[in-house]
Amino acid sequence: MTTTVASAVVTPAATATATADTTGLLVTAVRAGRTAEVVALLDGMTDAQRRAAFPELKAVRQELRTARWSADSRRAHPALHAAGAACQTGAAAVANWLAAVDMRWSQASPAVLLHVLGDRDRGWLADVAHRLAQRPAASNVSYELMAGLVRLSGCPVPTTEAYVQGWLTHVGGDWQRGGTVCDRLRRDPHLAELVAALFRTEGVGTQLGWLSGDGPESWTSALARLTGEGVLDRRSVVDACVARLLRGGAPAELRVFLRLLKDLALTREEERRRAADWTALASDAMPTVASHAQSVLGALALAGELSPRRLAQVTEAVLFRTEKKLVRAQLVLLGKVLTKNRSAAGELLPAAARAFGHEDSDAQERALKLVERHVGKVTAAEVREELAGAAEQLIPALRARAVRTLGATPPDSVPVAHEEVLPPPPQPVRLAPAPAAAVEVAEEISALLASGSDVAVFERALDGLVRHAHLDRDALLEALEPVVARRWWAEGEPRHGHRSDDFFARRHELFDDARAFDLLLATLYGKVRTDTLHRVVHDGLTNSGCAHNSLARPFEARVWEVAHRLRTDPQPFLLATPTWGTGLLEPGELVDRLDAYRRAGARVSAVDFGQALLRVRRDNRPAALAAAERAAALGTEEGERLARRLLTERAAPSVTRRTADTRILVELGEVPDLRAEEFPAALRLLGRPVNPDSDHWYCSHWSGAMRPHWFALLPERPELVAARLLRDVSEAAVHDQQGTAAAVLPHLADADGEAGEAVHLSVAYGLGARHAEDRLAAVDALLVLAARGRLEAGRLGADLGQLVRRGAVKPARLADAVRTAAATGANATVWAVLRQVLPVLLADLSTGGATTSSARGLGELLAVAAECAERTGERGSLPHLSGVADRRGTSRLVTQARRLREALAAAPAAA
């Protein structure tokens, strides 16, 4: 009898079925967010089953991307994060999955990830760890995950930015309860490698500062303690710290490494060995670091451990710096060294004489006193000659003293004629013709949407769009397809629940060039309804109630009108496209365009033609009269209107100065020639009065992107625009707002019209701005206005004097600005301004009416004024100057007042 044993045979079909079942269970658990169940399933799966499940997981990920912030997505993502990492075999693919942007805010825990990946080959784990560490720090890859992979693989620790910053947060975080920072660092097996990486990684200094402050439990204290204990190699740490300071960087970051250097408490031998490093830091480092290096070198010098030659080299470098504190400290140090070592005078005094050419006259005087006190110790005739020659750099009053004490050459009795240096007036830039091909139009619009534009680029692209929509609409639409595909309104799904038509119908405002072209392109592609366009054009735009309403609405009305014509009756071209980049339109060109419209039988758009009338040049009277004659001969209504405008003189509005808190603002009356009924309602807003007491100064036009277009509305009348923006510009000085002055003032200076009260007040506020870039923009505007003959220095000076008195402008900021202007060679211009500013402030000082804010920095203003007077050879007197100059003491205010009085009395002008 034969017994047959039946054995189970696993067929491929059965295997496939089992794999499918396992994949189904895994995907179900992932969707439900049951991470523990997912981990259990993964533990029981073979490598083949895991690989087979990955396409399904990838599909789940793609599905969740469409609703990334939904409850289902947030619930499923941690489990999906772990499962997707476990079901891939390539290290690069796993690293990409783990650090993916869509996984970033809802990840599996590091412990779960290390569990599902921990059975892999150690080399593979090391590869994943280093790939994750190479990611940017902003990727937010978990440090615990990277460190766990390093531990499992036994690989060298990564020292990338992401890993080092993660390590810092991990060790220094408040949630770490295992002892102090020092204790946690001492237990780290990779301490030496990671500490060395600290000094090579940008940005960690700031992170160190806010992680643990500067107390006894700070990072710097912990590192210094571990270095003292020998856990870290002292020489390596000191060398790395000094090298980090030499490399430079953000002040906040360098201050942390300087604190560490101080905590390390270098010995005298360690300091002496690095004398060259201290010299480099004293020469070029930020002031705080340079001051420390200077103090170290000073201690070495006073101890006789720094040679006079090396000290002279340091001195020459430090005296070249602009920081007065460093210069003063160096001169004090030289005095102490020379008192102890007479023989060093021959090397140190010529170095001290480098300060004779310093921009600060107080530094010059201190250096001269030092040289005078110790010149008797010099025995070499050539050194005395060198000192006498260096004295020629001194300001006139000090140079006259050096003639007596150092034997310097007396200044030439014949004054040197001053030659004012001003920048060449900016040359207007003519707009290039509209793009000849539809593809070129699309390219220009694409660039504009990506990075914005100026008036010239915008107007050229706008005219090109209008022309090609009229010539061949289908070709234009085809060329624009790649551009339109990236715009939000072209998406299939409504944005924020609204159709594009709803969006534009609700939001008429065009805050930037991109919004304007979005409206035009959406209109071309039928995304904006015709009745919406008609309603906005017919009913007008909503009044925002703010001071910028009269500037914003004309621009917006023209764009909406163009959009309406694109849909209903495309124009052959635009009438208001300017000739020049400032917005100015030559009258002859406008006549030619009207003639072309007449011959083509084209309908003139009201806002476009009204804008053309506002832009047309009228200051060139011969050209205006010739164009008026041609315009009248056209026999059209528009030709007659143009002729009348060219023949009519501009009416100036009434101007009243008003005060508001610490500010001086301008009130303008109605402008009759802009209020004429023949202008569309949106353009008539430009002729409305300007009231500085309006409650609606703060509005939605905060970005400032449209300001260049506002200046192009009235290119020959910048005063009307400046009055409406004056409060904005004043914020740069009064409330330290950044960027407004820098955005507005260049356009004011480049404008073609006369500069009046509002323009000069705008420049005054800019010169007192808190931020250097705003002050620099004001200096540029000042110089350009002067070069064009449009600056009234007396008016600007009087405005500045009153603004300083009221506290709107701080003298120290003003001094920095005018010093910058004088440094370009505009000494006479700066003096003409300051001679009006100073009497106001000096009068308050002499009568006791000066406020603390107006008195602070007055010495700096006097210093700039004195230098300008010396260079220009100005003579005469300044009201109230003697009252300050006759005071006792040697404060900067008094010494600079005396210097200015002497310069105005009789001193010849310096070269």
C-alpha positions in Angstrom: 0.0 0.0 0.0 1.4 3.2 -1.1 0.7 6.4 0.8 0.8 9.7 -1.1 1.6 12.9 0.8 0.1 16.1 -0.8 2.5 19.1 -0.5 1.3 22.7 -0.9 2.7 24.3 -4.0 2.9 28.2 -4.0 2.1 29.2 -7.5 2.9 32.6 -9.1 -0.8 33.4 -9.1 -1.1 32.8 -5.4 1.9 34.9 -4.8 0.5 37.8 -6.8 -2.8 37.5 -5.0 -1.1 37.6 -1.6 0.9 40.6 -2.7 -2.2 42.4 -3.9 -4.0 41.6 -0.6 -1.0 42.9 1.4 -0.8 46.1 -0.7 -4.5 46.7 -0.3 -4.2 46.4 3.5 -1.2 48.7 3.5 -2.9 51.4 1.4 -6.1 51.2 3.5 -4.0 51.6 6.7 -2.1 54.5 5.1 -5.4 56.3 4.1 -6.7 55.8 7.6 -3.6 57.2 9.2 -3.0 54.1 11.3 0.8 54.4 11.5 1.3 51.5 14.0 -0.6 49.1 11.7 1.4 50.3 8.7 4.7 49.6 10.6 3.4 46.1 11.5 2.4 45.4 7.9 5.8 46.6 6.6 7.6 44.3 9.1 5.9 41.3 7.6 6.4 42.2 4.0 9.2 40.9 1.7 11.3 43.3 -0.3 9.4 42.3 -3.4 6.1 43.0 -1.7 7.3 46.4 -0.6 8.5 47.3 -4.1 5.1 46.1 -5.6 3.2 48.3 -3.1 5.1 51.5 -4.0 3.1 52.5 -7.2 -0.1 52.4 -5.1 1.5 54.6 -2.5 2.7 57.0 -5.2 -0.8 57.2 -6.5 -2.1 58.0 -3.0 0.5 60.8 -2.7 -0.6 62.3 -6.0 -4.2 62.2 -5.0 -3.5 63.9 -1.6 -1.5 66.7 -3.3 -4.7 68.1 -4.8 -6.1 68.7 -1.3 -2.9 69.1 0.7 -4.4 70.8 3.7 -7.6 68.7 4.0 -8.3 66.6 7.1 -7.8 63.4 5.1 -4.4 64.5 3.9 -3.1 65.5 7.3 -4.3 62.2 8.7 -2.7 60.1 6.0 0.6 61.8 5.5 2.6 60.5 8.5 1.7 56.9 7.6 2.4 57.6 3.9 5.7 59.2 4.8 6.9 56.0 6.5 5.4 53.5 4.0 6.8 55.3 1.0 10.3 55.4 2.5 10.2 51.7 3.4 8.9 50.6 0.0 11.8 52.1 -2.2 15.2 50.6 -2.7 17.3 53.5 -4.0 19.0 55.7 -1.5 18.4 58.8 -3.6 14.7 58.0 -4.0 14.3 57.5 -0.3 16.0 60.7 0.6 13.9 62.6 -1.9 10.7 61.1 -0.5 11.7 61.8 3.1 12.5 65.5 2.4 9.7 66.2 -0.1 8.0 69.5 0.3 4.5 68.0 0.4 5.6 65.7 3.3 7.4 68.5 5.2 4.6 69.6 7.6 3.1 66.2 8.4 5.8 63.6 8.8 6.3 60.3 10.5 8.3 60.4 13.7 12.1 59.8 13.4 11.6 56.7 15.6 9.1 55.2 13.2 11.3 56.0 10.2 14.4 54.5 11.8 12.5 51.3 12.6 11.2 50.8 9.0 14.6 51.6 7.5 16.9 50.0 10.2 17.1 46.6 8.5 18.9 48.0 5.4 22.6 47.7 4.6 24.9 50.0 6.7 26.4 51.5 3.6 22.9 52.2 2.2 21.9 53.9 5.5 25.0 56.0 5.4 24.2 57.1 1.8 20.7 58.2 2.9 22.0 60.0 5.9 24.5 62.1 3.9 22.0 62.8 1.1 19.5 64.1 3.7 22.3 66.2 5.3 23.1 67.8 1.9 19.6 69.2 1.7 19.2 73.0 2.4 18.6 73.8 6.1 15.2 75.2 5.1 14.1 71.7 4.1 13.5 71.0 7.8 14.9 67.4 7.7 14.7 66.0 11.2 18.0 66.0 13.0 17.0 63.0 15.0 16.4 61.1 11.8 19.8 62.0 10.3 21.6 61.4 13.6 19.9 58.0 14.0 20.9 57.0 10.5 24.5 58.0 11.3 24.4 55.9 14.5 22.9 52.8 12.7 25.4 53.0 9.9 28.5 54.0 11.8 29.5 56.4 9.1 31.4 59.7 9.6 29.2 62.5 10.9 28.0 64.9 8.2 29.1 68.5 8.8 26.7 70.2 6.4 24.7 73.3 7.2 21.5 71.4 7.7 23.1 68.8 10.1 25.0 71.4 12.1 22.0 73.7 12.6 19.9 70.7 13.5 22.5 69.6 16.0 22.6 73.1 17.6 18.8 73.1 18.0 18.8 69.6 19.4 21.5 70.2 22.0 20.4 73.7 23.0 16.7 73.3 22.8 14.6 73.9 25.9 13.1 70.4 25.7 16.5 68.8 26.4 16.3 68.0 30.1 19.5 65.9 30.4 21.7 68.4 32.3 23.2 71.6 31.0 24.4 72.4 27.5 27.9 71.6 28.7 26.8 68.2 30.0 25.0 67.3 26.7 28.0 68.4 24.6 30.4 66.3 26.7 28.4 63.2 26.0 28.3 63.8 22.2 30.6 61.3 20.4 31.1 63.6 17.4 31.8 66.8 19.5 35.1 67.7 17.9 33.9 67.3 14.3 30.7 69.3 14.9 32.4 72.1 16.9 34.9 72.5 14.1 32.0 72.7 11.6 30.4 75.5 13.7 33.1 77.9 12.6 32.7 77.0 9.0 28.9 77.2 8.8 27.3 80.5 7.9 24.4 81.6 10.1 25.2 79.5 13.2 26.5 82.4 15.2 23.1 84.1 15.3 21.4 80.8 16.1 23.9 80.3 19.0 23.0 83.7 20.3 19.2 83.2 20.5 19.4 79.6 21.6 21.0 80.2 24.9 21.9 83.8 25.4 25.1 84.9 27.0 24.8 83.6 30.6 26.8 80.9 32.4 24.7 78.2 30.6 25.3 79.6 27.1 27.0 77.8 24.3 30.0 80.0 24.4 30.5 79.4 28.1 30.1 75.6 27.6 32.6 75.5 24.7 35.1 77.5 26.7 34.7 75.2 29.7 35.1 72.0 27.6 38.2 73.6 26.0 39.6 74.3 29.4 38.9 70.7 30.5 40.8 69.4 27.5 37.7 67.8 25.9 38.3 70.0 22.9 41.7 70.9 21.6 42.4 74.5 22.7 44.6 75.5 19.9 42.2 74.3 17.3 39.3 76.1 18.9 41.2 79.4 19.3 42.5 79.2 15.7 39.1 78.5 14.3 37.4 81.3 16.3 40.0 83.8 15.2 39.7 82.6 11.6 35.9 83.0 11.8 36.3 86.6 12.9 38.7 87.3 10.1 36.3 85.9 7.6 33.7 88.5 8.6 30.0 88.4 8.3 26.8 89.6 9.9 27.5 91.7 13.1 25.0 89.7 15.2 26.9 86.5 14.2 30.4 87.9 14.8 29.4 89.2 18.2 28.8 85.6 19.4 32.2 84.4 18.2 33.8 87.4 19.8 32.1 86.5 23.1 33.5 82.9 22.7 37.0 84.3 22.2 36.7 86.4 25.3 35.4 83.4 27.3 38.4 81.4 26.2 40.6 84.0 28.0 43.7 83.8 25.9 47.0 83.9 27.6 49.6 86.6 26.8 51.6 84.0 24.8 48.5 83.0 22.7 47.8 86.7 22.0 51.4 87.4 21.1 51.5 84.5 18.7 48.5 85.9 16.8 49.7 89.5 16.5 49.2 89.5 12.7 45.6 88.4 13.1 44.9 91.2 15.6 46.4 93.7 13.1 44.1 92.4 10.4 41.0 92.6 12.6 41.9 96.1 13.8 42.2 97.2 10.2 39.1 95.7 8.6 36.8 94.0 11.0 33.5 95.4 12.2 33.9 98.0 15.0 33.2 95.8 18.0 35.7 93.1 16.8 38.2 95.7 15.8 38.0 97.4 19.2 38.8 94.1 20.9 41.8 93.5 18.6 42.9 97.0 19.2 42.8 96.5 23.0 44.8 93.3 22.7 47.5 95.0 20.6 47.5 97.9 23.0 48.2 95.6 25.9 51.0 94.0 24.1 52.4 97.3 23.1 52.3 98.7 26.6 54.0 95.5 27.9 56.8 96.0 25.4 55.8 92.8 23.5 54.9 94.6 20.3 57.6 96.3 18.3 57.2 100.0 17.4 57.3 99.1 13.7 54.4 96.7 14.1 52.5 99.3 16.2 53.1 101.9 13.5 51.6 99.5 10.9 48.6 98.9 13.0 48.2 102.7 13.6 48.3 103.5 9.9 45.5 101.0 9.3 43.3 102.1 12.2 43.6 105.8 11.5 42.3 105.1 8.0 39.0 104.0 9.5 36.1 106.3 9.8 35.0 105.2 13.3 35.9 108.1 15.7 36.1 105.9 18.7 38.7 103.6 17.2 40.8 106.5 16.0 40.7 108.3 19.3 41.6 105.1 21.2 44.6 104.5 18.9 45.9 108.1 19.4 45.5 107.7 23.2 47.5 104.4 23.0 50.3 106.1 21.0 50.5 108.8 23.6 51.0 106.2 26.4 53.6 104.2 24.4 55.5 107.4 23.6 55.5 108.4 27.2 57.1 105.1 28.1 59.4 104.7 25.1 61.0 107.9 23.8 63.0 106.1 21.1 59.8 105.0 19.4 58.8 108.6 18.3 60.7 108.3 15.0 58.4 105.4 13.9 55.2 106.2 15.7 54.7 110.0 15.0 54.7 109.6 11.2 52.0 106.9 11.7 50.0 109.3 13.9 50.3 112.0 11.2 48.1 109.8 9.0 45.2 111.2 10.9 46.0 114.7 9.6 44.0 113.7 6.5 41.1 112.2 8.5 37.6 113.4 7.5 36.9 114.3 11.2 38.6 117.5 12.2 38.5 116.5 15.8 40.7 113.5 14.9 43.1 115.9 13.1 43.4 118.1 16.1 44.0 115.2 18.5 46.7 113.9 16.2 48.3 117.3 15.9 48.4 117.7 19.7 50.0 114.3 20.0 52.7 115.1 17.4 53.3 118.5 19.0 53.7 117.0 22.4 56.3 114.4 21.4 58.0 116.0 18.3 60.9 117.0 20.5 61.8 113.3 20.9 62.5 113.0 17.2 66.1 113.4 16.2 66.0 112.5 12.5 65.6 115.5 10.2 63.8 113.5 7.6 61.1 112.5 10.1 60.5 116.1 11.0 60.2 117.0 7.3 57.8 114.1 6.8 55.6 115.5 9.7 55.7 119.0 8.2 54.7 117.7 4.8 51.8 115.7 6.3 50.5 118.8 8.0 49.5 120.2 4.6 46.4 117.8 4.8 45.1 119.6 8.0 42.2 121.9 7.9 43.2 125.6 7.5 43.0 126.5 11.2 45.1 123.6 12.3 47.5 124.0 9.4 48.2 127.5 10.5 49.1 126.2 13.9 51.3 123.5 12.4 53.3 126.2 10.6 54.3 127.5 14.1 54.8 124.1 15.8 56.0 121.8 13.1 57.5 124.2 10.6 55.0 123.3 8.0 54.8 125.2 4.8 52.4 128.2 5.0 49.3 127.9 2.8 49.3 129.8 -0.5 48.0 133.4 0.2 46.1 133.3 -3.1 42.8 131.5 -2.6 42.2 128.5 -4.8 39.1 128.9 -6.9 36.5 126.3 -6.1 35.0 124.3 -9.0 31.6 122.9 -8.2 31.2 119.3 -9.2 27.6 118.2 -10.0 26.5 115.1 -11.9 25.5 115.6 -15.5 21.8 116.1 -15.9 20.0 112.8 -16.8 19.3 112.5 -20.5 15.8 111.5 -21.4 15.3 108.0 -22.9 13.1 107.8 -26.0 10.7 104.8 -26.1 11.5 102.2 -28.7 8.7 101.5 -31.2 6.1 99.0 -30.3 7.1 95.3 -31.0 6.7 94.4 -34.6 5.7 90.8 -34.1 3.2 89.2 -31.8 5.8 86.8 -30.4 7.9 89.9 -29.3 4.8 91.3 -27.5 4.3 88.0 -25.7 8.0 87.9 -24.6 7.9 91.4 -23.3 4.7 90.8 -21.4 6.1 87.6 -19.9 9.2 89.4 -18.7 7.0 92.2 -17.2 4.8 89.7 -15.4 7.8 88.0 -13.9 9.8 91.0 -12.7 7.8 94.2 -13.1 8.7 97.1 -15.2 9.1 100.8 -15.5 6.9 103.3 -17.4 8.7 102.8 -20.7 8.5 99.0 -20.6 4.9 99.0 -19.5 3.7 101.6 -22.1 5.6 99.8 -24.9 4.1 96.4 -24.0 0.7 98.0 -23.7 0.8 99.7 -27.0 2.1 96.5 -28.6 -0.8 94.4 -27.2 -3.3 96.9 -28.5 -1.7 97.1 -32.0 -1.6 93.3 -32.5 -5.0 92.7 -31.1 -6.2 95.1 -33.9 -4.0 93.6 -36.6 -4.3 89.9 -36.0 -6.0 88.8 -32.9 -5.6 85.0 -33.5 -1.8 85.3 -34.0 -1.6 87.3 -30.8 -3.6 84.8 -28.8 -1.4 82.0 -30.1 1.8 83.8 -29.2 0.4 84.5 -25.7 -0.5 80.9 -24.9 2.7 80.1 -23.0 2.3 83.3 -21.0 -1.3 82.8 -20.2 -0.8 79.1 -19.2 0.9 80.3 -16.0 -1.6 82.8 -14.9 -4.0 82.0 -12.0 -7.1 83.0 -13.9 -6.4 80.5 -16.7 -6.8 77.6 -14.3 -9.7 75.3 -14.8 -10.9 75.6 -11.2 -12.1 78.9 -9.8 -9.6 80.7 -7.6 -10.8 81.0 -4.0 -14.3 80.0 -5.1 -14.7 82.9 -7.6 -14.5 83.0 -11.3 -12.0 85.4 -12.8 -14.8 87.7 -13.8 -16.0 87.9 -10.2 -12.4 88.6 -9.1 -11.9 91.6 -11.4 -15.5 92.8 -11.0 -15.0 93.0 -7.2 -11.4 94.3 -7.3 -11.1 97.2 -9.7 -7.8 98.4 -8.2 -4.7 97.7 -10.2 -1.9 97.7 -7.7 0.9 96.8 -10.0 1.8 96.2 -13.7 1.0 92.5 -13.3 -2.6 93.1 -12.2 -3.1 95.5 -15.1 -1.9 92.9 -17.7 -3.8 90.1 -16.0 -7.0 92.1 -16.6 -6.0 92.8 -20.3 -5.0 89.2 -21.0 -8.0 87.7 -19.2 -10.2 90.0 -21.3 -8.5 88.8 -24.5 -9.2 85.2 -23.5 -12.8 85.8 -22.6 -12.4 85.4 -18.8 -13.9 88.8 -18.1 -17.5 89.4 -19.1 -18.3 92.3 -21.5 -21.0 93.7 -19.2 -18.4 93.8 -16.4 -16.1 95.8 -18.5 -18.9 98.1 -19.6 -20.1 98.6 -16.1 -16.7 99.7 -14.8 -16.0 102.0 -17.7 -19.5 103.5 -17.7 -20.0 103.8 -13.9 -16.4 104.7 -13.1 -14.1 103.3 -10.5 -14.7 103.2 -6.7 -13.3 106.1 -4.8 -10.8 104.7 -2.3 -11.0 107.8 -0.1 -7.3 108.0 0.3 -4.8 110.7 -0.8 -3.6 108.5 -3.6 -7.1 108.1 -5.1 -6.6 111.0 -7.6 -3.3 109.4 -8.8 -4.5 105.7 -8.9 -7.8 106.2 -10.6 -6.6 107.8 -13.9 -4.1 105.0 -14.5 -6.7 102.3 -13.7 -9.4 104.0 -15.8 -7.2 104.0 -18.8 -6.4 100.3 -18.4 -10.0 99.3 -17.9 -10.9 101.4 -21.0 -8.3 99.6 -23.0 -9.7 96.3 -21.9 -13.2 97.3 -22.9 -12.0 98.4 -26.4 -10.1 95.1 -26.7 -13.4 93.3 -26.4 -15.7 95.6 -28.2 -13.8 97.8 -30.7 -10.0 97.3 -30.8 -8.0 100.5 -31.3 -5.3 100.6 -34.0 -2.8 102.0 -31.4 -2.8 104.1 -28.2 -2.7 107.9 -28.4 -1.2 108.4 -24.9 1.9 106.3 -25.4 4.7 108.7 -24.3 7.7 109.7 -26.3 10.1 109.7 -23.4 10.6 107.4 -20.4 9.3 110.1 -18.0 5.9 110.0 -19.6 6.3 113.2 -21.7 4.7 113.1 -25.2 5.9 115.3 -28.0 3.1 117.4 -29.5 4.1 116.7 -33.1 3.7 113.0 -32.4 0.3 113.3 -30.9 -0.8 115.3 -34.0 0.4 112.6 -36.3 -1.5 110.0 -34.3 -4.7 112.0 -34.4 -4.3 112.4 -38.1 -3.8 108.6 -38.5 -7.0 108.0 -36.4 -8.9 110.5 -38.7 -7.8 108.8 -41.9 -8.6 105.3 -40.5 -12.0 106.4 -39.1 -11.0 105.0 -35.7 -12.9 106.1 -32.6 -10.9 108.0 -30.0 -11.1 106.7 -26.5 -11.9 109.4 -23.9 -9.4 108.4 -21.2 -6.6 107.6 -23.5 -6.9 110.9 -25.3 -7.3 112.8 -22.0 -4.1 111.2 -20.8 -2.4 112.2 -24.0 -3.4 115.8 -23.3 -1.9 115.7 -19.8 1.3 114.2 -21.1 1.9 116.5 -24.1 4.9 118.8 -23.9 4.1 122.5 -23.6 7.3 124.0 -22.3 8.9 124.0 -25.8 6.8 126.9 -27.0 7.9 126.9 -30.7 7.2 123.2 -31.0 3.9 123.6 -29.2 2.7 126.5 -31.4 3.6 124.6 -34.6 1.8 121.5 -33.4 -1.2 123.6 -32.4 -1.5 125.0 -35.9 -1.3 121.5 -37.4 -3.8 120.1 -34.9 -6.4 122.8 -35.6 -6.1 122.0 -39.4 -7.2 118.4 -38.8 -10.8 119.6 -38.6 -11.7 117.2 -35.7 -12.9 117.8 -32.2 -9.8 116.2 -30.8 -7.6 118.3 -32.9 -9.3 121.5 -31.7 -8.9 120.3 -28.1 -5.2 119.6 -28.5 -4.7 123.0 -30.2 -6.4 124.8 -27.3 -4.4 123.0 -24.7 -1.1 123.8 -26.5 -2.0 127.4 -26.7 -3.3 127.8 -23.1 -0.9 128.7 -20.3 -0.9 126.4 -17.3 -2.8 127.7 -14.2 -0.9 127.3 -11.0 -2.9 126.3 -7.9 -2.8 128.2 -4.7 -0.2 126.8 -2.2 -0.5 126.8 1.5 1.9 125.3 4.0 0.2 123.4 6.8 1.6 121.7 9.9 0.6 118.3 11.2 2.2 117.0 14.4 5.9 117.5 13.7 5.5 117.7 9.9 5.2 120.5 7.4 2.9 119.6 4.6 1.4 121.4 1.5 -2.2 122.2 0.7 -3.0 122.8 -2.9 -6.0 124.5 -4.3 -8.0 123.4 -7.3 -6.3 123.3 -10.6 -8.8 124.9 -13.1 -7.3 123.6 -16.3 -7.5 120.0 -15.0 -11.1 120.3 -13.8 -12.5 121.1 -17.3 -15.6 119.0 -18.1 -13.9 117.9 -21.4 -11.7 115.6 -19.3 -13.1 112.2 -18.2 -14.1 112.1 -14.5 -11.1 110.0 -13.5 -8.7 112.5 -14.9 -10.5 115.5 -13.4 -9.5 114.0 -10.0 -5.9 115.3 -10.7 -7.2 118.9 -10.4 -8.9 118.4 -7.1 -7.5 120.3 -4.0 -4.9 118.5 -1.9 -5.8 118.5 1.8 -3.0 117.4 4.2 -5.5 117.0 7.0 -7.3 114.1 5.2 -8.0 111.1 7.5 -7.5 108.7 4.7 -3.7 108.8 4.1 -3.2 105.1 4.8 -4.7 102.9 2.1 -4.2 99.8 -0.1 -1.5 101.5 -2.2 1.2 100.5 0.2 3.3 98.5 -2.3 4.4 101.6 -4.2 4.7 99.6 -7.4 2.5 102.1 -9.3 4.3 105.3 -8.2 6.4 105.6 -11.4 3.1 105.5 -13.4 1.7 108.3 -11.2 4.6 110.6 -12.1 4.0 109.8 -15.7 0.5 111.1 -15.5 1.7 114.7 -15.3 5.3 114.7 -16.4 5.6 118.5 -16.6 3.9 119.1 -13.2 5.7 117.0 -10.6 4.5 119.4 -7.9 0.9 118.1 -8.2 2.1 114.5 -7.6 4.6 115.4 -4.9 2.0 117.2 -2.8 -0.1 114.0 -2.8 2.9 111.8 -1.8 4.5 114.2 0.6 3.1 112.6 3.7 4.3 109.2 2.5 7.8 110.6 2.0 7.8 112.3 5.4 7.3 108.9 7.0 10.9 108.1 6.1 12.1 110.7 8.6 9.2 110.9 11.1 8.4 107.2 11.6 11.6 105.7 10.1 9.7 104.0 7.3 12.0 102.4 4.8 11.9 102.6 1.0 9.3 105.3 0.3 11.8 108.2 -0.2 14.1 106.0 -2.3 11.1 105.1 -4.6 9.7 108.6 -5.0 12.6 111.1 -5.0 14.4 109.9 -8.2 11.2 110.5 -10.1 10.8 114.0 -8.7 14.4 114.9 -9.7 14.0 113.5 -13.2 10.6 115.1 -13.9 10.5 117.8 -16.6 8.6 120.4 -14.6 9.4 123.1 -12.0 10.3 122.0 -8.5 8.2 123.8 -6.0 7.2 123.6 -2.3 6.2 120.0 -2.3 9.3 118.8 -4.2 11.7 120.7 -1.9 9.9 119.4 1.2 10.1 115.9 -0.1 13.9 116.2 -0.6 14.2 117.7 2.9 12.4 114.7 4.5 14.5 112.3 2.4 17.7 114.0 3.7 16.6 113.3 7.2 15.4 109.7 6.6 16.3 107.0 9.0 17.7 104.5 6.5 20.8 105.1 4.5 19.4 104.1 1.1 16.6 106.7 1.5 19.1 109.4 2.4 21.3 108.4 -0.6 18.2 108.7 -2.9 17.6 112.2 -1.4 21.3 113.2 -2.0 21.0 112.0 -5.6 17.8 114.1 -6.0 19.4 117.1 -4.5 22.4 116.9 -6.9 20.3 116.2 -9.9 18.0 119.2 -9.2 21.1 121.4 -8.7 22.6 120.2 -11.9 19.4 121.0 -13.8 19.2 124.4 -12.3 15.9 123.6 -10.5 17.1 123.6 -6.9 16.3 126.5 -4.7 18.9 126.0 -2.0 17.6 128.8 0.2 14.1 127.3 0.2 15.4 123.8 0.9 17.6 125.1 3.8 14.8 127.0 5.3 12.5 123.9 5.2 15.2 121.8 6.8 15.7 124.3 9.6 12.1 124.3 10.5 11.8 120.5 10.2 14.8 120.1 12.5 13.3 122.6 15.0 10.0 120.6 15.0 11.8 117.3 15.5 10.8 115.8 12.2 14.4 115.7 10.9 17.3 114.7 13.2 20.5 116.7 12.7 22.8 113.7 12.8 20.9 112.1 9.9 20.9 115.3 8.0 24.7 115.7 8.6 25.3 112.3 7.2 23.3 113.1 4.1 24.9 116.5 3.4 28.4 115.1 4.1 27.8 112.5 1.4 26.6 115.3 -1.0 29.7 117.4 -0.2 32.0 114.4 -0.8 30.9 114.3 -4.4 32.3 117.8 -4.9 29.0 119.8 -4.4 30.5 121.9 -1.6 28.9 125.2 -2.8 25.5 123.6 -3.1 25.7 122.1 0.4 26.9 125.4 1.9 24.1 127.3 0.2 21.6 124.9 2.0 23.4 124.8 5.4 23.7 128.6 5.6 19.9 128.7 5.8 19.6 125.7 8.2 22.2 126.7 10.8 21.0 130.2 11.9 17.7 128.7 12.9 19.3 126.0 15.1 22.0 128.3 16.5 19.3 130.9 17.4 17.4 128.2 19.4 20.6 127.1 21.1 21.7 130.6 22.1 18.2 131.5 23.5 17.8 128.1 25.2 14.9 127.1 22.9 16.7 124.2 21.4 15.2 120.7 22.0 17.4 117.8 22.8 16.7 116.3 19.4 17.6 119.5 17.5 20.8 120.1 19.5 22.1 116.6 19.2 24.1 116.3 16.0 24.4 120.1 15.5 28.2 119.7 15.9 28.2 117.4 12.9 26.3 119.8 10.8 28.7 122.6 11.8 31.6 120.3 10.8 30.2 119.8 7.3 29.5 123.5 6.9 33.0 124.4 8.0 34.6 122.0 5.5 32.4 123.4 2.7 33.3 126.9 3.7 37.0 126.1 3.7 36.8 124.4 0.3 34.7 127.1 -1.4 36.4 130.1 0.2 33.2 131.5 1.6 33.4 134.8 3.6 31.1 136.6 5.8 29.2 136.0 9.0 26.5 133.6 10.1 23.9 134.8 12.6 24.3 133.4 16.1 27.5 131.5 15.3 29.7 133.6 17.6 27.5 133.0 20.6 28.2 129.3 20.3 31.9 129.7 19.3 32.6 131.9 22.4 31.4 129.2 24.8 33.9 127.6 27.1 35.0 124.0 26.6 36.1 121.7 23.8 32.9 119.9 22.9 32.4 119.1 19.2 29.7 121.7 19.0 32.0 124.4 20.3 35.1 123.4 18.4 33.3 123.1 15.1 31.5 126.5 15.6 35.0 128.0 16.1 36.3 126.3 13.0 33.4 127.6 10.9 33.8 131.1 12.2 37.5 131.1 11.4 36.8 129.7 7.9 34.3 132.5 7.2 36.5 135.2 8.6 39.6 135.2 6.4 41.1 131.8 5.7 41.9 131.1 2.1 40.1 128.3 0.4 41.8 125.0 0.4 42.4 122.8 -2.6 
